[in-house]
Amino acid sequence: MMKINKSTMNMKKYWLYVIGILLPMLALAQAPPSFVTSIGRTNCGGSVTVSWDADASILKDYWAILKKGSREQSRLAFDLTQKKAVFSGLSSGNYTVVVEKKTGEQGYGGTSNRLIVRSTYQGFQVDTSQTAATEVAAAGECGSSGKITINIKNGVGPFQIVAYEAGKTAVAATSALTAKAPGNSTAVDITGLKANTRYEFEVTDRVGGGGCSRTEPRTNLSYTTRAAAGSFFASEPTIDVCQPAAPGVFPNGALTLRLENAHGTGPFVAILVNKDTNEVIINNVTINKDAGTITTRVLQPATGKKIEANKTYKLTLVDNGSSPVCTATRELKKDYAFSATNLRMYFAPTCNNCNEFTMVAGLNYPSSSNENLYYPFKLTLKVTRGGNTFTETFTNTSSGISYSDNGTYRDYGNKEFRFWNWERHKLYRIANTLQIGDQVTLTYEEGDCRTGASKTTTHTITAIPSTYPHTRITVEPINPANPCVKQVVLKTTFQHIARWGDLVSYNAFCTPPTQARLKLGSTWQAPETVSATEFFKYINATAASYQSTHNLTTTNLSASSYQVEYANAQGSLHGVNIKDCKHYLSQSFPNSSVPTSNLYEIEVATGDYRLILDAPNRGHMMTFRNLDHTKGLDFISETNPLRVTLNRTAATGGNGDLYINAIGPWNLGGKNFKVKLGQRFDLKPSMMKGVKNFYIGDVPPGTYNITLADNCGSINRTITITAAPPAFYDIGDNRIKYTTDCVGGISKGKIVFEPTYNVSTVSNFNTMSVYKDLDNGQPIHLRAGNLIESKTMTEVPNPDPSKRSYRGEIGNLDPGKYLLAIPFSHHNWVTIVDNPESQGYTYNVDDPSGRGRKNFADTYIFKEFTIEEFNEVDPSVSIGMCDPSNPNSGFVRVELPDDARPQFPLTYTLYKVSGGNRTIAVDGNGNAIAPIVKATDTGNIADAYATFNNVPKLTGGDTYEVKFESGCLNREVVVPDFGTIVTPTVSSDMAQACFNQLMTLSVDLSEAVYDIRWKSDPADALSGVAAQDLRKSFLTFRPQKGAKYFVTYTLKTGLGCSTPTARNTDQLEVPLKVTNFTDAAIGTLTD
């Protein structure tokens, strides 16, 4: 036992310390259990509850502190009865809870694991499927009585829709706040809409008024209202552009107006301007009503002006006679992209006179081009016969020969033409019959829109050469499965191509052949019927070299000679060497002319330039296909491959290893692809996805000695490969946009891709795909995870006919890493490159079975991108007064958490709330306080803060509210009352302090806008308190004496106020309460 030999005074001091210090320390020895947390979920986010089954004597000394990242969100004292602290109204996000002593001293408590708060909000869907059917049109061109209904599925409600005229920032109409209807769909009506106006709609779900709302922005939903009931437009205005000169046609363009005389008063004034440049094209043209029911005017541009294609014009038509004056506007645009690339003449002899011909004039356009985007044209046929001339003229509005799609074919007229269905043609019958010796000129003209579009071609009609029809003799397998057993084939073509380029074609027969026979030696075989399926009056452009062909075969390989004879329905098989447009007898082929190998049917040529690699030393294409382009090499198979050995001549570089130094596209750039010359290729149909024509790409220029071989023999060929022209890709970063949009109130990413490429030098593509990025550290072509979506892109106009442009987008992407992939799927060609897949070239990410065949169509190029994950932000609001004596000098400061990652742009709007109505706040002069927009992320979160200045102090129970908009989420934050700022008050959690027991002081000032310094009288009453604690809006410490406390506060700089002045709050006296310690020697302690 400790022996204490002290005076009575010392004994009293001893017991004071026992009670004040030792007993609390002994209490600490009984450690309470750990605190636990739980999460509640709401539509706006959720709550976090901190439960701690500790004694009240412990709980009273601890804070529960909620943090989001490193930034404190809130701190609460524990409810001593329920033994918990509840943080409510939280947005979705990741939080932690820290329980610590109010003094900051070490004690119980600690830090929780990460708490993930996720709202229960599931989003809404906007449904406009019935909007058009239920729309009520506005009465009159300038009326605003139109109404539409938009259905909203799911969501929480109430819902509100705000309408804006496209291109304008002012609100045009606002729907009533509409509660969620029973069931799954809520109809929201928007009234007060004008006719024939494109509106954009912002859709907001107020989420039950829970302090947050979800908005789908106006950029996602637009709708053009229908024409007015009783409009003075009899029909919608139109513009004509690029029209070739003709009577009544204006090359500089024209505006056509048709006005309904029963509506509107007049006179009318028309103005047409270029919407993008504001250039006035038609200026203040007055239109008075005509007699009758309709007034029609065709207005021309002012001198030196023109209406052009692919530009947007704004028409303003003012009815000056109406009261009030009515102004109607329209946006007008004509999109054109394609001109004819070639002029064509097709001739067929007449059966009455084989030296007279019917003719069709044709225009050829880029493959797969949109026919609605063809420039207006005039096509003039001029025929000169002796000294006489006659003409025929056609325009883009003339009726040409109609077509029907037939599988992969497009057939015109009554079996007159056949083309592939991706080819584009315009065909016009010539009314006059033409004769041998006629000089025919075709002239193609466009309007004054483009230079270099006009074309002219001339041809003098001749007799069909005596070499047509034409027959050649060859061998083919009887059965492709047994290629070495052959038969003799005599192939007869009936089409004479007089000229390529601007094509001139003659059909040798006036109608298709109907019967044929084969002569072996001196013996004619029985006639056979010729199917008309492959024959057309003018041309079958799907036939080999555009030449319709018929085959006669025999297994007799030993006949002394071979000969064929054909006749049509107007002719007969008579064996006489009469060649006209009804009958044909071929030459006699001796047995020695029969080839010895099937391989002679292979055409070895250099193909087109549509390759993939973009390189300064691009290779070219080498083709191996059937001379009859309508057929494949049927005798080549997996077991009978086509073995091609390439040897480049020494004079043109010789054999060895070469490298293609690729600069693109995308992930293929920066790589060197090795080519081994002096190698053999075993070409199989599986390498070409089953196609039995073969193409080897990326072949370096030079002259090659080629050996072709199969299981039945071999032959030798020689071919020269020239350098390919440069590739043209416009697929850089400027052609890719990544955005995050609101879809039904939930943030989703979107990628927009707008590529352009040269159609003759780049392997075609029109599809975009998005894959999840595995982000596994492998080369990019090995990082493609699940396919998210694949879409065919939409072609957009390109004034350069050699280039194709597309636009595609894929949305609804969750935050994360992705790969944009472009598949080249149109050409079943193989590359000469050695092991291309190791570097991502010809690597098929979707079909593992395609790997190893080195096929162009297995190639995907990749670009990585990230959809950012924006967290939901809880802004904090602080207030201050630049001059407390001036009630209009208030300011509202809005700050964001340090770890906030909001979606830009951010919009802050200050509202005044009075009687439940919310209006834009105004300053002391009655001027609206403009919203604050932070357009871009600078990387410094402090740059995203907002300060509203010159905010008046409110009275009568009115309040302020800040609406914070970031992406889909809106937050409404109540602004504290300015009254407390005029005379900020210091308060204490106890009226009297106990010696060395925790006491908390607080002041109603924000640390965000004020520099705070706690002070006392006497000054040493705060001695021992850390300097950083003296700068907080609350102060927890152990008082040692009674004192008066106050705060010296100074506005921070950068808040829109003049030079800050330091001020003091009133003092708050907190005496020290002492019980049973009355001896004066205890010190300065007071009763």
Secondary structure, 3 states (H helix, E strand, C coil): CCCCCCCHHHHHHHHHHHHHHHHHHHHHCCCCCCCEEEEEEECCEEEEEEECCCCHHHHCCEEEEEEECCEEEEEEECECCCCEEEEEEECCEEEEEEEEECCCCCCCCEECCCEEECCCCCCEEEECCCHHHHCECCECCCCCCEEEEEEEEECCCCEEEEEEECCCCCEEEECCCECCCCCCEEEEEEEEECCCCEEEEEEEECHHHCCEEEEECHHHCEEECCCCECCCECCCCEEECCCCCECCECCCCEEEEEEECCCCCCCEEEEEEECCCCCEEEEEEEECCCCCCEEEEEECCCCCCCCCCCCEEEEEEEECCCCCCEEEEEEEECCCCECCCEEEEEEEECCCCCCEEEEEEEEEECCCCCHHHECCEEEEEEEEECCEEEEEEEECCCCCCCEEEECCEEEECCCCEEEECCCEEEEEECCCCEECCCEEEEEEEECCCCCCCCEEEEEECCCCCCCCCEEEEEEEECCCCCCCCEEEEEEEECEEEEECCCCEEEECCCCCEEEEEEEECCEECCCEECCCCCCCCCEECCCHHHCCEEEEEECCCCCCEEEEEEEECCCCCCCCCCCCCCEEECCCEEHHHCCCCHHHHEEEEECCCCECCECCCCCEEEEEEECCCCCCCCCCCCCCCEEEEEEECHHHCCCEEEEEEECECHHHCCEEEEEEECCEEEECHHHHCCCCCEEEEEECCEEEEEEEEECCEEEEEEEEECCCCCCCEECCHHHEEEEEEEECCEEEEEEEECCEEECCCECCCCEEEEEEECCCCCCHHHCEEEEEEEEECEEECCCCCCEEEEEEEEEEECCEEEEEEEECCCCCCEECECCHHHHCCCCCCCCHHHCCCCEHHHCEEEEEEEECCCCCCCCEEEEEECCCCCCCCEEEEEECCCCCCCCCCEEEEEEEEECCEEEECECCCCCECCCEEECCCCCCHHHHCEEEEEECCCCCCCEEEEEEEECCEEEEEEECCCHHHHCCCEEECCCCEECCCCEEEEECCCCCCEEEEEEEECHHHHCCCCCCHHHCCEEEECCCCCEEEEEEEEECCCCCCCCCCCEECCCEEECEECCCCCCHHHCCCCC
